[in-house]
Amino acid sequence: MKRPGLKKASKRVSCSKRYKIQKKVREHNKKLRKDAKKKGVGKKVKKDIGVPNKAPFKEDILREAEQRRSKLEEEKEKKKLAKQQERAQKRKKENSTSRDADPKAKKARKVKKMGASKIMLLSYLLQVIDASDIIVEILDARDPLGCRCPQLEEAVLKGEGNKKLLFLLNKIDLVPKENVEKWLQCLQLEFPAVAFKASTQQKDKTVQEKKARFATLNGVVDQTKGVACYGSSSLLQLLGDYANATGREGSLKVGLVGFPNVGKSSLINSLKGMRACNAGVQRGITRCFQDVHISKNVKMIDSPGIVAAQSNPKAAMALRSLQVEDKQETVLEAVRTLLKQCNKQQVMLQYNVPDFRNSLEFLSFFAKKCGFLQKGGVPNTELAASTFLNDWTGAKLSYHCKAPEKPSLAPYLSEDIVREMQKGWDLDKLQKGNEETLRSVKFPNQASSIVLLSKGPTAGVLSDVVEDKPAPEPTEEDMEDKQAKVRLQVPVPVNIDLSSVHTDDTYDFNTDFK
């Protein structure tokens, strides 16, 4: 009976009723056993005692039995494979009848699917370059040369409107101080360079206000490494002075460009003081451009990452491209490529793993250390590889590339262009601001940072190219058309090799996993 105030009726019954039910069940089971005994159904199957030890030719009998068993298993496996092949052929026939059988249409669909996202990202990037007065190329301080795109810089220099190009060295807290100073000196020979450390823990405005209220009540100030931001005052002062010097009526439009995960969105969030743009560890989160007003006379434009060309080395593609996110390359291949560029002993000390022979063994040790285990205690190497790659592309792992001892200008630069690009900037104030930023940041030790062999600037794609295919030999008419029309093309990537920093103790991973 359902009692008032309860949603469900109680399942409790009286003891006498429960005992009656149990008695009826026992009698029913007893009756079933009797019937089964009469019919002879319930008899237990006798266990096969096998071949007695005293039987003659016991080994031959056992061998024949094993051969019969293996033949039966092979026949079962063949039948299973035949059924699978029949199902696969049936599915192929259904797909061929449902879809268009024209091979050209099929190829066009494939090209459209693979290249649509790249063309979209490229169009947004070109819009940001055209709409901006100042182009800020953000470089990862761990590999500044690898984050430079010669095609982008050349397009900005040859573009209309006398646009200014500025370097911003982000993530300086992950690089030794001496290395940051050398890279700043090297970069300032070409364009003005700003040292910066973005905040990686910016929250939404409502969450930020709640945290501020709790902080004032408890008297606790959050001074963790991820929350702190350095170099913002120097950058804003530099841009504000340039806007006042030029006497511009409207706000100064500053476009942020760079390869994926160098910190474009985090820079805007740090300057704004709140989460204005979506940012994260995963590469390729920003898929379109976004305008954000930083101050009265400065407006910044966030852009998607530069699309890396397929002609780049594998190490550059593993760090700069979106091949892993687009499922064009596995995470295991990217990790293998990165480990080849590092010193084995430094990787062992950084990740606290024992000696390993290849990348698969390293990932097994790393997965066990982090607790990434599957059923049966098998190490989850894919999850370990994703974590390893996120450490290298995100703002966590400390590694650095050595700056060139004798830096030289790129082929598309000259002393006149460099002098023109440095006009209008207060370089003395910029130098003082960088020195103040370097004094404030806590840098890692030289011994605790991994040395990476840089592969030079990374070539980018700045034209509507879906796939990097070898171009046919140009005719005379094509040469005349090219001279008549001025358009952006994909030039040959600039080879600036830093192999001089290669040491004798660098580990060579000749052994590979399949």
Buried (B, 14 or more C-beta within 10 A) or exposed (E): EEEEEEEEEEEEEEEEEEEEEEEEEEEEEEEEEEEEEEEEEEEEEEEEEEEEEEEEEEEEEEEEEEEEEEEEEEEEEEEEEEEEEEEEEEEEEEEEEEEEEEEEEEEEEEEEEEBEBBBEBBBBBBBBBEBBBBBBBBBBBBBBBBBBBBBBBBBBBEBEEEBBBBBBBBBBBBBBBEBBBBBBEBBBEBBBBBBBBBBBBBBEEEEBEEEEEEEEEEEEEEEEEBEBBBBBEBBBBBBBBBBEEEEEEEBBBBBBBBBBBBBBBBBBBBBBBBBBBEBEBBBBBBEEBBEBEBBEBBBBBBBBBBBBBBEBBBBBBBBBBBBBEEEEBEBBBBBBBBBBBBBBEBBBEBBEBEEBEBBBBBBBBBBBBBEBEEEEEEBBBBBBBBBBBBBBBBBBBBBBBBBBEEBEEBEBBEEEBBEEBBEEBBEEEBBEBBBBBBEEBEBBEBEEBBBBBBBBBBBBBBEEBEEEEEEEEEEEEEEEEEEEEEEBEBBEBBEBEBEEBEEEEBBEBEEEBE
